[in-house]
Amino acid sequence: MGEWMSRVGRVAEPMKVDFLNRSVPAPAEGQVVIKVVSSAICGSDLHIFKGKHPAVPLPVTIGHEFSGDVAAVGAGVTEVQVGDRVTVEPCLVCGKCEACRHGNYGYCEQISFTYRQGDGAMADYVTVQAPYVYRLPDDLSYDAGALIEPLSVATHAVRRADIKLGETVLVIGAGAIGMLIAAICKKSGAAKVIIADHSDVRLKMALELGATDAVNSKEEPLEAALARLTGGKGVDKSFECVGLEATFVQAMMALKQNGLATIVGIFENPNIVIPASRFVSGEIRVQGAQGYCWDFPIALKLSRELNLEKLITHVFPLDDLQKALETCLDRNAGSVKVLLKP
């Protein structure tokens, strides 16, 4: 029997959440129990809430962007101690497959994420594996600490894209990931970082975080804006952060010859039609970016240079999880990052 009781939020069926109540067992060897202080809603949580995440069947617990205090540690845990302020890389890997043994745990054959195995962070307590627990810098708030996970996703995408000094970059989609990608591209040396979205509120925030140019593609067609901003040349690198056929095609078509598009969005409808001849005529490259692998330590260093709290637009108590998710989907609410507090 554990020392604590924990509410654990889950998506029971499309557009409906409920809570499980359960005791938290003492941590086994190599495990850490964390008392959640701040938990953020991710775009993938919204796909799950709608029942449209291509890889996550319902019902499932949710929440994987969070920070908190170490409440208990199992035998053999040396990385952290009770009372430490921490965040967690929420992946579960086997450590034994070829990818893991090469250090590429992001490609683990058995990879999963804590929330998919019943340990979502929309909860009072969560139990995780010690090697994936990271101490927060003293000057980083719990709220900013909850955003290290999306910052790591953005870090991973930008590192895969190998941004070079002086390059021109396009980011399609000014959600939290898109904004953070734009900010990191600028820090990585890109001379021009163009971000496109339909929301003026989000675009303004993206400019404050580091994008150099913002395009409201509802008001000005993206193709026309790119012709204006790049002198008709196109961009060196693009990032698709929406998950739609139209934006996938835009990310391809915006590129210069030999350009690289990185696809980050989750596609609720994965079967799309693209202009295949563009690969040959433009010698373009398209790659994906998902998750992270050794990106958390880099994101923690980066976190001091970015005002992560700027992304937070709404805060709810954990009991209001249903309302919080509905707020994220409400186009008029102006939400970017929505936090829940147990």
Contacts in CASP RR format, 6 or more apart in sequence:
PFRMAT RR
TARGET T0000
AUTHOR 0000-0000-0000
METHOD contacts of the structure
MODEL  1
MGEWMSRVGRVAEPMKVDFLNRSVPAPAEGQVVIKVVSSAICGSDLHIFK
GKHPAVPLPVTIGHEFSGDVAAVGAGVTEVQVGDRVTVEPCLVCGKCEAC
RHGNYGYCEQISFTYRQGDGAMADYVTVQAPYVYRLPDDLSYDAGALIEP
LSVATHAVRRADIKLGETVLVIGAGAIGMLIAAICKKSGAAKVIIADHSD
VRLKMALELGATDAVNSKEEPLEAALARLTGGKGVDKSFECVGLEATFVQ
AMMALKQNGLATIVGIFENPNIVIPASRFVSGEIRVQGAQGYCWDFPIAL
KLSRELNLEKLITHVFPLDDLQKALETCLDRNAGSVKVLLKP
1 23 0 8 1.000
1 25 0 8 1.000
2 23 0 8 1.000
2 24 0 8 1.000
2 25 0 8 1.000
2 26 0 8 1.000
3 24 0 8 1.000
3 26 0 8 1.000
3 72 0 8 1.000
4 23 0 8 1.000
4 24 0 8 1.000
4 33 0 8 1.000
4 71 0 8 1.000
4 124 0 8 1.000
4 125 0 8 1.000
5 21 0 8 1.000
5 22 0 8 1.000
5 23 0 8 1.000
5 24 0 8 1.000
5 124 0 8 1.000
6 21 0 8 1.000
6 22 0 8 1.000
6 23 0 8 1.000
6 24 0 8 1.000
6 123 0 8 1.000
6 124 0 8 1.000
6 125 0 8 1.000
6 126 0 8 1.000
7 19 0 8 1.000
7 20 0 8 1.000
7 21 0 8 1.000
7 123 0 8 1.000
7 124 0 8 1.000
7 318 0 8 1.000
7 342 0 8 1.000
8 19 0 8 1.000
8 20 0 8 1.000
8 21 0 8 1.000
8 22 0 8 1.000
8 61 0 8 1.000
8 118 0 8 1.000
8 119 0 8 1.000
8 120 0 8 1.000
8 122 0 8 1.000
8 123 0 8 1.000
9 17 0 8 1.000
9 18 0 8 1.000
9 19 0 8 1.000
9 20 0 8 1.000
9 61 0 8 1.000
9 62 0 8 1.000
9 120 0 8 1.000
9 122 0 8 1.000
9 123 0 8 1.000
9 318 0 8 1.000
9 321 0 8 1.000
10 17 0 8 1.000
10 18 0 8 1.000
10 19 0 8 1.000
10 20 0 8 1.000
10 59 0 8 1.000
10 60 0 8 1.000
10 61 0 8 1.000
10 62 0 8 1.000
10 118 0 8 1.000
10 120 0 8 1.000
10 122 0 8 1.000
11 17 0 8 1.000
11 48 0 8 1.000
11 49 0 8 1.000
11 51 0 8 1.000
11 58 0 8 1.000
11 59 0 8 1.000
11 60 0 8 1.000
11 62 0 8 1.000
12 18 0 8 1.000
12 58 0 8 1.000
12 59 0 8 1.000
13 58 0 8 1.000
13 59 0 8 1.000
14 49 0 8 1.000
14 50 0 8 1.000
14 51 0 8 1.000
14 52 0 8 1.000
14 58 0 8 1.000
15 49 0 8 1.000
15 50 0 8 1.000
15 51 0 8 1.000
16 322 0 8 1.000
17 49 0 8 1.000
17 62 0 8 1.000
17 321 0 8 1.000
17 322 0 8 1.000
17 325 0 8 1.000
19 321 0 8 1.000
20 61 0 8 1.000
24 33 0 8 1.000
24 125 0 8 1.000
24 127 0 8 1.000
25 127 0 8 1.000
26 33 0 8 1.000
26 72 0 8 1.000
26 74 0 8 1.000
27 33 0 8 1.000
27 72 0 8 1.000
27 73 0 8 1.000
27 74 0 8 1.000
27 77 0 8 1.000
27 127 0 8 1.000
28 74 0 8 1.000
28 75 0 8 1.000
29 74 0 8 1.000
29 75 0 8 1.000
29 76 0 8 1.000
30 73 0 8 1.000
30 74 0 8 1.000
30 75 0 8 1.000
30 76 0 8 1.000
30 77 0 8 1.000
30 129 0 8 1.000
30 130 0 8 1.000
31 73 0 8 1.000
31 74 0 8 1.000
31 77 0 8 1.000
31 127 0 8 1.000
31 128 0 8 1.000
31 129 0 8 1.000
31 130 0 8 1.000
32 70 0 8 1.000
32 72 0 8 1.000
32 73 0 8 1.000
32 74 0 8 1.000
32 77 0 8 1.000
32 80 0 8 1.000
32 86 0 8 1.000
32 127 0 8 1.000
32 128 0 8 1.000
32 129 0 8 1.000
32 130 0 8 1.000
32 133 0 8 1.000
33 70 0 8 1.000
33 71 0 8 1.000
33 72 0 8 1.000
33 73 0 8 1.000
33 125 0 8 1.000
33 126 0 8 1.000
33 127 0 8 1.000
34 66 0 8 1.000
34 68 0 8 1.000
34 69 0 8 1.000
34 70 0 8 1.000
34 71 0 8 1.000
34 86 0 8 1.000
34 88 0 8 1.000
34 125 0 8 1.000
34 126 0 8 1.000
34 127 0 8 1.000
34 128 0 8 1.000
34 133 0 8 1.000
35 68 0 8 1.000
35 69 0 8 1.000
35 70 0 8 1.000
35 71 0 8 1.000
35 124 0 8 1.000
35 125 0 8 1.000
35 342 0 8 1.000
36 66 0 8 1.000
36 67 0 8 1.000
36 68 0 8 1.000
36 121 0 8 1.000
36 123 0 8 1.000
36 124 0 8 1.000
36 125 0 8 1.000
36 126 0 8 1.000
36 342 0 8 1.000
37 66 0 8 1.000
37 67 0 8 1.000
37 68 0 8 1.000
37 69 0 8 1.000
37 142 0 8 1.000
37 341 0 8 1.000
37 342 0 8 1.000
38 66 0 8 1.000
38 67 0 8 1.000
38 68 0 8 1.000
38 142 0 8 1.000
38 143 0 8 1.000
38 145 0 8 1.000
38 146 0 8 1.000
38 339 0 8 1.000
38 340 0 8 1.000
38 341 0 8 1.000
39 63 0 8 1.000
39 65 0 8 1.000
39 66 0 8 1.000
39 121 0 8 1.000
39 122 0 8 1.000
39 123 0 8 1.000
39 146 0 8 1.000
39 318 0 8 1.000
39 339 0 8 1.000
39 340 0 8 1.000
39 341 0 8 1.000
39 342 0 8 1.000
40 63 0 8 1.000
40 65 0 8 1.000
40 66 0 8 1.000
40 146 0 8 1.000
40 147 0 8 1.000
40 149 0 8 1.000
40 150 0 8 1.000
40 337 0 8 1.000
40 338 0 8 1.000
40 339 0 8 1.000
40 340 0 8 1.000
41 63 0 8 1.000
41 65 0 8 1.000
41 324 0 8 1.000
41 325 0 8 1.000
41 328 0 8 1.000
41 337 0 8 1.000
41 338 0 8 1.000
41 339 0 8 1.000
41 340 0 8 1.000
42 63 0 8 1.000
42 64 0 8 1.000
42 65 0 8 1.000
42 149 0 8 1.000
42 150 0 8 1.000
43 176 0 8 1.000
43 177 0 8 1.000
43 266 0 8 1.000
43 328 0 8 1.000
44 53 0 8 1.000
44 56 0 8 1.000
44 266 0 8 1.000
45 62 0 8 1.000
45 63 0 8 1.000
45 325 0 8 1.000
46 325 0 8 1.000
46 328 0 8 1.000
46 329 0 8 1.000
47 53 0 8 1.000
47 54 0 8 1.000
47 56 0 8 1.000
47 266 0 8 1.000
47 268 0 8 1.000
48 56 0 8 1.000
48 58 0 8 1.000
48 60 0 8 1.000
48 62 0 8 1.000
49 62 0 8 1.000
49 325 0 8 1.000
49 329 0 8 1.000
50 268 0 8 1.000
50 329 0 8 1.000
51 58 0 8 1.000
52 268 0 8 1.000
53 266 0 8 1.000
53 268 0 8 1.000
54 266 0 8 1.000
54 267 0 8 1.000
54 268 0 8 1.000
54 270 0 8 1.000
56 116 0 8 1.000
60 115 0 8 1.000
60 116 0 8 1.000
60 118 0 8 1.000
61 115 0 8 1.000
61 118 0 8 1.000
61 119 0 8 1.000
61 120 0 8 1.000
61 122 0 8 1.000
61 123 0 8 1.000
62 115 0 8 1.000
62 120 0 8 1.000
62 122 0 8 1.000
63 90 0 8 1.000
63 115 0 8 1.000
63 120 0 8 1.000
63 121 0 8 1.000
63 122 0 8 1.000
64 90 0 8 1.000
64 113 0 8 1.000
64 114 0 8 1.000
64 115 0 8 1.000
64 120 0 8 1.000
64 121 0 8 1.000
64 149 0 8 1.000
65 90 0 8 1.000
65 121 0 8 1.000
65 146 0 8 1.000
65 147 0 8 1.000
65 148 0 8 1.000
65 149 0 8 1.000
65 150 0 8 1.000
66 87 0 8 1.000
66 88 0 8 1.000
66 121 0 8 1.000
66 126 0 8 1.000
66 146 0 8 1.000
66 149 0 8 1.000
67 85 0 8 1.000
67 86 0 8 1.000
67 87 0 8 1.000
67 136 0 8 1.000
67 142 0 8 1.000
67 143 0 8 1.000
67 145 0 8 1.000
67 146 0 8 1.000
67 148 0 8 1.000
68 85 0 8 1.000
68 86 0 8 1.000
68 87 0 8 1.000
68 142 0 8 1.000
69 83 0 8 1.000
69 84 0 8 1.000
69 85 0 8 1.000
69 86 0 8 1.000
70 80 0 8 1.000
70 81 0 8 1.000
70 82 0 8 1.000
70 83 0 8 1.000
70 84 0 8 1.000
70 86 0 8 1.000
70 133 0 8 1.000
71 82 0 8 1.000
71 83 0 8 1.000
71 125 0 8 1.000
72 82 0 8 1.000
73 80 0 8 1.000
73 81 0 8 1.000
73 82 0 8 1.000
73 130 0 8 1.000
74 130 0 8 1.000
76 130 0 8 1.000
77 130 0 8 1.000
78 130 0 8 1.000
79 130 0 8 1.000
79 131 0 8 1.000
79 133 0 8 1.000
80 86 0 8 1.000
80 130 0 8 1.000
80 133 0 8 1.000
80 135 0 8 1.000
84 135 0 8 1.000
85 135 0 8 1.000
85 136 0 8 1.000
85 142 0 8 1.000
86 133 0 8 1.000
86 134 0 8 1.000
86 135 0 8 1.000
86 136 0 8 1.000
87 133 0 8 1.000
87 134 0 8 1.000
87 136 0 8 1.000
87 145 0 8 1.000
87 146 0 8 1.000
87 148 0 8 1.000
87 149 0 8 1.000
87 296 0 8 1.000
88 114 0 8 1.000
88 121 0 8 1.000
88 126 0 8 1.000
88 128 0 8 1.000
88 132 0 8 1.000
88 133 0 8 1.000
88 134 0 8 1.000
88 149 0 8 1.000
89 132 0 8 1.000
89 134 0 8 1.000
89 149 0 8 1.000
89 152 0 8 1.000
89 292 0 8 1.000
89 296 0 8 1.000
90 113 0 8 1.000
90 114 0 8 1.000
90 115 0 8 1.000
90 121 0 8 1.000
90 128 0 8 1.000
90 132 0 8 1.000
90 149 0 8 1.000
91 105 0 8 1.000
91 106 0 8 1.000
91 108 0 8 1.000
91 111 0 8 1.000
91 112 0 8 1.000
91 113 0 8 1.000
91 114 0 8 1.000
91 132 0 8 1.000
91 291 0 8 1.000
91 292 0 8 1.000
92 110 0 8 1.000
92 111 0 8 1.000
92 112 0 8 1.000
92 113 0 8 1.000
92 114 0 8 1.000
92 117 0 8 1.000
92 129 0 8 1.000
93 100 0 8 1.000
93 105 0 8 1.000
93 106 0 8 1.000
93 108 0 8 1.000
93 110 0 8 1.000
93 111 0 8 1.000
94 100 0 8 1.000
94 108 0 8 1.000
94 109 0 8 1.000
94 110 0 8 1.000
95 101 0 8 1.000
95 105 0 8 1.000
95 108 0 8 1.000
97 108 0 8 1.000
97 109 0 8 1.000
97 110 0 8 1.000
98 109 0 8 1.000
99 105 0 8 1.000
99 106 0 8 1.000
99 107 0 8 1.000
99 108 0 8 1.000
99 109 0 8 1.000
100 108 0 8 1.000
103 293 0 8 1.000
104 293 0 8 1.000
105 111 0 8 1.000
105 293 0 8 1.000
106 291 0 8 1.000
106 292 0 8 1.000
106 293 0 8 1.000
107 293 0 8 1.000
114 120 0 8 1.000
114 121 0 8 1.000
114 126 0 8 1.000
114 128 0 8 1.000
115 121 0 8 1.000
119 126 0 8 1.000
119 127 0 8 1.000
119 128 0 8 1.000
120 126 0 8 1.000
122 318 0 8 1.000
122 321 0 8 1.000
122 340 0 8 1.000
123 318 0 8 1.000
123 342 0 8 1.000
124 318 0 8 1.000
124 342 0 8 1.000
132 296 0 8 1.000
134 148 0 8 1.000
134 296 0 8 1.000
134 297 0 8 1.000
134 300 0 8 1.000
136 142 0 8 1.000
136 145 0 8 1.000
136 148 0 8 1.000
136 300 0 8 1.000
137 300 0 8 1.000
137 303 0 8 1.000
137 304 0 8 1.000
139 304 0 8 1.000
140 300 0 8 1.000
140 303 0 8 1.000
140 304 0 8 1.000
141 309 0 8 1.000
143 308 0 8 1.000
143 309 0 8 1.000
143 312 0 8 1.000
143 339 0 8 1.000
144 303 0 8 1.000
144 308 0 8 1.000
144 309 0 8 1.000
145 303 0 8 1.000
145 308 0 8 1.000
146 339 0 8 1.000
147 176 0 8 1.000
147 303 0 8 1.000
147 308 0 8 1.000
147 311 0 8 1.000
147 312 0 8 1.000
147 337 0 8 1.000
148 296 0 8 1.000
148 299 0 8 1.000
148 300 0 8 1.000
148 303 0 8 1.000
150 176 0 8 1.000
150 177 0 8 1.000
150 180 0 8 1.000
150 337 0 8 1.000
151 180 0 8 1.000
151 299 0 8 1.000
151 302 0 8 1.000
151 303 0 8 1.000
151 306 0 8 1.000
151 308 0 8 1.000
152 291 0 8 1.000
152 292 0 8 1.000
152 295 0 8 1.000
152 296 0 8 1.000
152 298 0 8 1.000
152 299 0 8 1.000
153 177 0 8 1.000
153 180 0 8 1.000
153 264 0 8 1.000
153 289 0 8 1.000
153 291 0 8 1.000
153 292 0 8 1.000
153 295 0 8 1.000
154 177 0 8 1.000
154 178 0 8 1.000
154 180 0 8 1.000
154 181 0 8 1.000
154 183 0 8 1.000
154 184 0 8 1.000
154 299 0 8 1.000
155 184 0 8 1.000
155 292 0 8 1.000
155 295 0 8 1.000
155 298 0 8 1.000
155 299 0 8 1.000
155 302 0 8 1.000
156 289 0 8 1.000
156 290 0 8 1.000
156 291 0 8 1.000
156 292 0 8 1.000
156 293 0 8 1.000
156 295 0 8 1.000
157 177 0 8 1.000
157 181 0 8 1.000
157 239 0 8 1.000
157 262 0 8 1.000
157 264 0 8 1.000
157 289 0 8 1.000
158 181 0 8 1.000
158 184 0 8 1.000
158 185 0 8 1.000
158 188 0 8 1.000
159 295 0 8 1.000
159 298 0 8 1.000
160 262 0 8 1.000
160 287 0 8 1.000
160 288 0 8 1.000
160 289 0 8 1.000
161 185 0 8 1.000
161 237 0 8 1.000
161 239 0 8 1.000
161 260 0 8 1.000
161 262 0 8 1.000
161 287 0 8 1.000
161 289 0 8 1.000
162 260 0 8 1.000
163 169 0 8 1.000
163 185 0 8 1.000
163 188 0 8 1.000
163 189 0 8 1.000
163 190 0 8 1.000
163 237 0 8 1.000
164 189 0 8 1.000
164 190 0 8 1.000
164 236 0 8 1.000
165 189 0 8 1.000
165 191 0 8 1.000
166 189 0 8 1.000
166 190 0 8 1.000
166 191 0 8 1.000
166 192 0 8 1.000
167 189 0 8 1.000
167 190 0 8 1.000
167 191 0 8 1.000
167 192 0 8 1.000
167 235 0 8 1.000
167 236 0 8 1.000
167 237 0 8 1.000
168 190 0 8 1.000
168 191 0 8 1.000
168 192 0 8 1.000
168 194 0 8 1.000
168 230 0 8 1.000
168 233 0 8 1.000
168 234 0 8 1.000
168 235 0 8 1.000
168 236 0 8 1.000
168 237 0 8 1.000
169 182 0 8 1.000
169 185 0 8 1.000
169 190 0 8 1.000
169 192 0 8 1.000
169 193 0 8 1.000
169 194 0 8 1.000
169 235 0 8 1.000
169 236 0 8 1.000
169 237 0 8 1.000
169 238 0 8 1.000
169 239 0 8 1.000
170 194 0 8 1.000
170 195 0 8 1.000
170 196 0 8 1.000
170 226 0 8 1.000
170 235 0 8 1.000
170 237 0 8 1.000
170 238 0 8 1.000
170 239 0 8 1.000
170 251 0 8 1.000
170 254 0 8 1.000
171 178 0 8 1.000
171 181 0 8 1.000
171 182 0 8 1.000
171 185 0 8 1.000
171 193 0 8 1.000
171 194 0 8 1.000
171 195 0 8 1.000
171 196 0 8 1.000
171 206 0 8 1.000
171 211 0 8 1.000
171 238 0 8 1.000
171 239 0 8 1.000
171 241 0 8 1.000
172 195 0 8 1.000
172 196 0 8 1.000
172 197 0 8 1.000
172 222 0 8 1.000
172 238 0 8 1.000
172 239 0 8 1.000
172 240 0 8 1.000
172 241 0 8 1.000
172 242 0 8 1.000
172 247 0 8 1.000
172 250 0 8 1.000
172 251 0 8 1.000
173 195 0 8 1.000
173 196 0 8 1.000
173 197 0 8 1.000
173 241 0 8 1.000
173 242 0 8 1.000
173 247 0 8 1.000
174 182 0 8 1.000
174 195 0 8 1.000
174 196 0 8 1.000
174 197 0 8 1.000
174 199 0 8 1.000
174 202 0 8 1.000
174 203 0 8 1.000
174 205 0 8 1.000
174 206 0 8 1.000
174 214 0 8 1.000
174 241 0 8 1.000
175 197 0 8 1.000
175 202 0 8 1.000
175 241 0 8 1.000
175 336 0 8 1.000
176 311 0 8 1.000
176 336 0 8 1.000
176 337 0 8 1.000
177 241 0 8 1.000
177 264 0 8 1.000
177 265 0 8 1.000
178 195 0 8 1.000
178 206 0 8 1.000
178 239 0 8 1.000
178 241 0 8 1.000
178 264 0 8 1.000
179 195 0 8 1.000
179 202 0 8 1.000
179 205 0 8 1.000
179 206 0 8 1.000
179 209 0 8 1.000
179 211 0 8 1.000
179 311 0 8 1.000
179 336 0 8 1.000
180 209 0 8 1.000
180 306 0 8 1.000
180 311 0 8 1.000
181 239 0 8 1.000
181 241 0 8 1.000
181 264 0 8 1.000
182 193 0 8 1.000
182 195 0 8 1.000
182 206 0 8 1.000
182 209 0 8 1.000
182 210 0 8 1.000
182 211 0 8 1.000
183 206 0 8 1.000
183 209 0 8 1.000
183 210 0 8 1.000
183 211 0 8 1.000
183 306 0 8 1.000
184 302 0 8 1.000
185 193 0 8 1.000
185 237 0 8 1.000
186 193 0 8 1.000
186 210 0 8 1.000
186 211 0 8 1.000
186 212 0 8 1.000
187 302 0 8 1.000
187 305 0 8 1.000
190 237 0 8 1.000
191 212 0 8 1.000
192 212 0 8 1.000
192 213 0 8 1.000
192 229 0 8 1.000
192 230 0 8 1.000
193 210 0 8 1.000
193 211 0 8 1.000
193 212 0 8 1.000
193 213 0 8 1.000
194 211 0 8 1.000
194 212 0 8 1.000
194 213 0 8 1.000
194 214 0 8 1.000
194 215 0 8 1.000
194 225 0 8 1.000
194 226 0 8 1.000
194 229 0 8 1.000
194 230 0 8 1.000
194 235 0 8 1.000
195 203 0 8 1.000
195 206 0 8 1.000
195 207 0 8 1.000
195 211 0 8 1.000
195 213 0 8 1.000
195 214 0 8 1.000
195 215 0 8 1.000
196 214 0 8 1.000
196 215 0 8 1.000
196 216 0 8 1.000
196 217 0 8 1.000
196 222 0 8 1.000
196 225 0 8 1.000
197 203 0 8 1.000
197 206 0 8 1.000
197 214 0 8 1.000
197 215 0 8 1.000
197 216 0 8 1.000
197 217 0 8 1.000
198 216 0 8 1.000
198 217 0 8 1.000
198 218 0 8 1.000
199 216 0 8 1.000
199 334 0 8 1.000
200 216 0 8 1.000
201 334 0 8 1.000
202 334 0 8 1.000
202 336 0 8 1.000
203 211 0 8 1.000
203 214 0 8 1.000
203 215 0 8 1.000
203 216 0 8 1.000
204 214 0 8 1.000
205 310 0 8 1.000
205 311 0 8 1.000
205 336 0 8 1.000
206 214 0 8 1.000
207 214 0 8 1.000
208 307 0 8 1.000
208 310 0 8 1.000
209 306 0 8 1.000
209 307 0 8 1.000
209 310 0 8 1.000
209 311 0 8 1.000
213 229 0 8 1.000
215 222 0 8 1.000
215 225 0 8 1.000
215 226 0 8 1.000
215 229 0 8 1.000
217 225 0 8 1.000
222 250 0 8 1.000
222 254 0 8 1.000
223 250 0 8 1.000
223 253 0 8 1.000
223 254 0 8 1.000
226 232 0 8 1.000
226 234 0 8 1.000
226 235 0 8 1.000
226 254 0 8 1.000
233 256 0 8 1.000
234 254 0 8 1.000
234 255 0 8 1.000
234 256 0 8 1.000
235 254 0 8 1.000
235 255 0 8 1.000
235 256 0 8 1.000
235 259 0 8 1.000
236 255 0 8 1.000
236 256 0 8 1.000
236 259 0 8 1.000
236 260 0 8 1.000
237 255 0 8 1.000
237 259 0 8 1.000
237 260 0 8 1.000
237 261 0 8 1.000
237 262 0 8 1.000
238 250 0 8 1.000
238 251 0 8 1.000
238 252 0 8 1.000
238 254 0 8 1.000
238 255 0 8 1.000
238 259 0 8 1.000
238 260 0 8 1.000
238 261 0 8 1.000
238 262 0 8 1.000
239 251 0 8 1.000
239 261 0 8 1.000
239 262 0 8 1.000
239 264 0 8 1.000
240 247 0 8 1.000
240 248 0 8 1.000
240 250 0 8 1.000
240 251 0 8 1.000
240 261 0 8 1.000
240 262 0 8 1.000
240 263 0 8 1.000
240 264 0 8 1.000
240 265 0 8 1.000
241 264 0 8 1.000
241 265 0 8 1.000
242 265 0 8 1.000
243 263 0 8 1.000
243 265 0 8 1.000
243 266 0 8 1.000
243 267 0 8 1.000
243 268 0 8 1.000
244 267 0 8 1.000
245 269 0 8 1.000
245 272 0 8 1.000
245 273 0 8 1.000
245 274 0 8 1.000
248 263 0 8 1.000
248 267 0 8 1.000
248 272 0 8 1.000
248 274 0 8 1.000
249 274 0 8 1.000
249 275 0 8 1.000
251 261 0 8 1.000
251 263 0 8 1.000
251 286 0 8 1.000
252 261 0 8 1.000
252 274 0 8 1.000
252 275 0 8 1.000
252 278 0 8 1.000
252 284 0 8 1.000
252 286 0 8 1.000
253 275 0 8 1.000
253 278 0 8 1.000
254 261 0 8 1.000
255 261 0 8 1.000
255 282 0 8 1.000
255 284 0 8 1.000
257 282 0 8 1.000
257 283 0 8 1.000
257 284 0 8 1.000
258 282 0 8 1.000
258 283 0 8 1.000
258 284 0 8 1.000
258 285 0 8 1.000
259 282 0 8 1.000
259 283 0 8 1.000
259 284 0 8 1.000
259 285 0 8 1.000
260 284 0 8 1.000
260 285 0 8 1.000
260 286 0 8 1.000
260 287 0 8 1.000
261 284 0 8 1.000
261 285 0 8 1.000
261 286 0 8 1.000
261 287 0 8 1.000
262 286 0 8 1.000
262 287 0 8 1.000
262 288 0 8 1.000
262 289 0 8 1.000
263 286 0 8 1.000
263 287 0 8 1.000
263 288 0 8 1.000
263 289 0 8 1.000
264 288 0 8 1.000
264 289 0 8 1.000
264 290 0 8 1.000
278 284 0 8 1.000
279 286 0 8 1.000
292 299 0 8 1.000
311 336 0 8 1.000
311 337 0 8 1.000
312 336 0 8 1.000
312 337 0 8 1.000
312 338 0 8 1.000
312 339 0 8 1.000
313 334 0 8 1.000
313 335 0 8 1.000
313 336 0 8 1.000
313 337 0 8 1.000
313 338 0 8 1.000
314 324 0 8 1.000
314 327 0 8 1.000
314 333 0 8 1.000
314 335 0 8 1.000
314 337 0 8 1.000
314 338 0 8 1.000
314 339 0 8 1.000
315 338 0 8 1.000
315 339 0 8 1.000
315 340 0 8 1.000
315 341 0 8 1.000
316 323 0 8 1.000
316 324 0 8 1.000
316 327 0 8 1.000
316 338 0 8 1.000
316 339 0 8 1.000
316 340 0 8 1.000
316 341 0 8 1.000
317 340 0 8 1.000
317 341 0 8 1.000
317 342 0 8 1.000
318 340 0 8 1.000
318 341 0 8 1.000
318 342 0 8 1.000
320 340 0 8 1.000
321 340 0 8 1.000
324 338 0 8 1.000
324 340 0 8 1.000
327 333 0 8 1.000
327 335 0 8 1.000
327 338 0 8 1.000
328 335 0 8 1.000
328 338 0 8 1.000
END
